Amino acid sequence: MTNSNILITNARVFTAGKDGPDAEAIAIEGNRIALVGSNADAESLRGPDTRVIDAQGRTVMPGFIDSHFHLLNGAKELRFDQLPEVRS
């Protein structure tokens, strides 16, 4: 690997893994995440121009993008007959 542009260290990195957040650093190269791991692993990617952000124990998590639709809700609407003109 080459030197990273940005290192985020001393963090509680939320990885959504079943074992919980066990990473403490993130290395970014260009516009890609190159490493999620230990502070030591991240420091090995530090170069002279690397910007280092000390998270001071704060939680870092991915940006959650809520792009979804409720397919099941639409199907539930169709389970009943639609007879708006019928009177009982």
C-alpha positions as CSV (number, residue, x, y, z in Angstrom):
1,M,0.0,0.0,0.0
2,T,1.0,3.6,-0.5
3,N,0.8,6.4,2.0
4,S,-2.7,7.4,3.0
5,N,-4.1,10.9,2.5
6,I,-6.0,10.7,5.8
7,L,-5.7,8.6,9.0
8,I,-8.4,8.6,11.6
9,T,-6.9,7.2,14.8
10,N,-7.9,6.5,18.4
11,A,-11.5,5.9,17.4
12,R,-14.2,3.4,18.2
13,V,-14.9,2.3,14.6
14,F,-18.4,0.9,14.1
15,T,-18.0,-1.9,11.5
16,A,-21.5,-3.5,11.8
17,G,-19.7,-6.9,12.4
18,K,-21.4,-9.4,14.7
19,D,-18.6,-9.0,17.2
20,G,-19.1,-5.3,17.5
21,P,-16.7,-2.4,16.9
22,D,-13.2,-3.7,17.3
23,A,-11.3,-1.4,15.0
24,E,-9.7,1.8,16.2
25,A,-8.4,3.4,13.0
26,I,-9.3,4.1,9.4
27,A,-6.9,4.9,6.5
28,I,-8.1,6.7,3.4
29,E,-6.3,6.7,0.1
30,G,-7.7,9.1,-2.5
31,N,-11.5,8.5,-2.2
32,R,-11.3,4.9,-0.9
33,I,-11.1,3.4,2.5
34,A,-7.8,1.5,2.4
35,L,-7.8,0.1,5.9
36,V,-10.0,-0.4,8.9
37,G,-7.9,-1.8,11.8
38,S,-5.5,-1.0,14.6
39,N,-3.7,2.3,15.2
40,A,-0.4,0.5,14.5
41,D,-1.7,-0.7,11.2
42,A,-2.8,2.8,10.3
43,E,0.4,4.4,11.4
44,S,2.3,2.1,9.0
45,L,0.5,4.0,6.2
46,R,1.4,7.4,7.5
47,G,3.5,9.6,5.1
48,P,4.9,13.1,5.4
49,D,1.8,14.7,3.9
50,T,-0.8,12.5,5.7
51,R,-3.5,14.4,7.6
52,V,-4.0,12.6,10.9
53,I,-7.3,13.1,12.8
54,D,-7.3,12.0,16.4
55,A,-10.9,10.9,17.2
56,Q,-10.1,10.9,20.9
57,G,-12.2,7.8,21.6
58,R,-15.2,9.0,19.7
59,T,-17.3,6.6,17.6
60,V,-16.8,6.7,13.8
61,M,-19.5,5.0,11.6
62,P,-20.3,4.8,8.0
63,G,-22.8,7.3,6.5
64,F,-26.1,5.5,6.5
65,I,-28.0,6.2,3.3
66,D,-31.7,5.4,3.7
67,S,-32.6,4.6,0.1
68,H,-35.3,2.0,0.2
69,F,-39.0,1.3,-0.4
70,H,-41.5,-0.9,1.3
71,L,-42.3,-3.6,-1.2
72,L,-44.4,-5.6,1.4
73,N,-46.6,-2.6,2.3
74,G,-47.7,-2.3,-1.4
75,A,-48.5,-6.0,-1.5
76,K,-50.5,-5.7,1.6
77,E,-52.7,-3.0,0.1
78,L,-53.5,-5.3,-2.8
79,R,-54.7,-8.2,-0.6
80,F,-58.2,-6.6,-0.3
81,D,-60.6,-6.1,-3.1
82,Q,-60.8,-2.5,-4.2
83,L,-64.5,-1.8,-4.8
84,P,-64.9,1.9,-4.1
85,E,-68.3,2.2,-6.0
86,V,-70.0,-0.7,-4.2
87,R,-72.3,0.2,-1.3
88,S,-73.4,-2.2,1.4
